[in-house]
Amino acid sequence: MGIIRVGVSGWDHDAWSGDFYPEDLPRDQRLSFLAERFDTVEVNGSFYSLLTPKSYRAWYAATPAGFVVSVKGSRFITHNKRLNEVEGALANFLASGPLALDDKLGPILWQLPSRQPFDADRLREFAALLPADTASAAALARRHDDRVSEAHLETDGNHRLRHVLEARHPSFFCEEAVRILRDAGVALAVSHAGDWPLREEVTSGWMYLRLHGAPKTYESGYGKDELAAWCRRVDAWHRGEEPPEPERITGRRPPRRQERDVYVYFDNDAGGHAPGNAASLRRMLERGCETGG
């Protein structure tokens, strides 16, 4: 059975205090508060630097059973190395703690810079490195170097591991890139913003949406009609179908599935819209995408 999860990108936002968070809520209780209202969150801190297993263990402890934490991959891999010769860096990232999330570990997001053009060989080689399960991830993580002072290399059982690519340069939206991602089982993020193109190509058996806001990326909120339109899209993908007239890259329809998992994250936090938009979309999905009430 496919599951729809709706959440936000990050949680340590001071601008949410007094609106979403109670003003007197301690900072170290923000994740627990959020996890009482949503069933998933996207981690941003892992993008900027290698964290420690202590952080990931704390997030595991602060969230209830069934909660899912999607983790943004290191920008050293995506922005500094541009996906080129990154096996060692990937080992370091995996060793730094994501596996401590155990059964709460969701998709790993690889966000590319908007200035990075498509390179078929580079994408193919990177996709081939991505571990398909936590056992494979642990095996790669054991090859970390001394940049990781404390490593978490164990897994409780073996769980499937999902990867998603958020491409922003227009050259990525081509048939060859789609073919590489489909062959590797990597999802292409449906990324809505004011500063790069929207594409809705299904490249895996599940979907991952990042709603950054438009026309002002990270700042614009989504109105009721816009959320209703996204609700209908999410519902269609969840039912194993596609929304009407999707912004596809190729002309080939994806294989029909009985149901798909769909992850949705609002990243329009600069204006403080993300938690309210996420809560509204959840309510719409519960009501069958009706906007009233």
Secondary structure, DSSP 8 states (H G I E B T S, - for coil): ---EEEEEE-S--GGGBTTTB-TT--GGGHHHHHHTT-SEEEE-HHHHS---HHHHHHHHHHS-TT-EEEEE--HIIIIISTTSS-HHHHHHHHHTTGGGGGGGEEEEEEE--TT----HHHHHHHHHHS-SBHHHHHHHHTT--TT-SS-----SS--B--EEEE--SGGGSSHHHHHHHHHHT-EE-EEEESSS-------SSEEEEEEEESSSTTT----HHHHHHHHHHHHHHHTTS--SS---SSS------S--EEEEEE--TTTT-HHHHHHHHHHHHHTTS----
